[in-house]
Amino acid sequence: MEQTLRGKLTYRVTLMVATTLCIVVCSMVFTLMIGLFDTKVDNAEIFKLISPAFQTVVGGFIGLLAGIKLSHDDEEVNKP
């Protein structure tokens, strides 16, 4: 019973993290594209602002997904 609940929780958390990551990446790319084609904005400044934020968000979410996957796989190996 507990394994089923844990599996469902892992699935839901993974789904929420993946969905959030997709939304964040799409919104950042959309913002970058708007900024690149706007004549009032210096393109070099956009990359200076968005690059660190983009790397932090993507790295954090990928790390979280990897941790969930490793934790779930470790539990399956240790099953009696």
N, C-alpha and C positions, 0 to 999 in steps of 0.2 A: 504494500500500500504506500509506504513512504517513498519507495523508488519511483512509483508512478507520479506522485505529487512533485517530487524533485525533478523528474524529467519534464513535466509540464511547466514548472517554474523556469527551468533552464531554457526551454523552448520559447517561452514568453519573453524572458529577458533578452535572449539573443535576437528575437524578432524586433523588439522595441529598439535595441541598440542599432541594429542594421537599418531600420527605418529612419531613425534619427540621423544616423550617419549619411544616408542617402539625401535626406532633406537638407542637411547642413552643407554637404558638398555641392549639391545642385544650386542652392542659394548663393554660395560663395562664387561659383563659376558664373552664375547669372550676373552677380554684382560686378565681377571682374570684367565681363564682356561689356556691360553698360559703361563702365569706367574707361575701358580701352577705346571705345568709339565716341566718347564725349570729348568735344574739342576744348572744353574748359579745364580738363583734368590732365595733369602731367602723368604719362604712362609709367615713368620710373617710380613715382610716389605710390602708385597703386600696388606695385609689386613689393615695395618696402613695407607697406601696411598689411597686405593680405597674406603674404608668404608665411610669416611666422605663425599667424593665427591658423592658417590652413594646415600647416604641419602639426601644430599642437593638437588640433581637434581630430584630425585623421589618425595621428599616432596614438592618441588616447583611446579612441574608439576601437582601433585595431588591436591594441593591447588588451582591452577589455574583452573583446570577442575571442582572442587567443586564450586568455585566461579561463574563460567559460568553457571553451572547447577542451582545453587540457584537463580541467577539473572534471568535466563530464567523462572524458575518456579514461581518466585515472579511476573513477568510481566503477566503470564497467570492467576494468581489468581486475580490480580487487573484489569482485563479487564472488561469493562462495559457490 
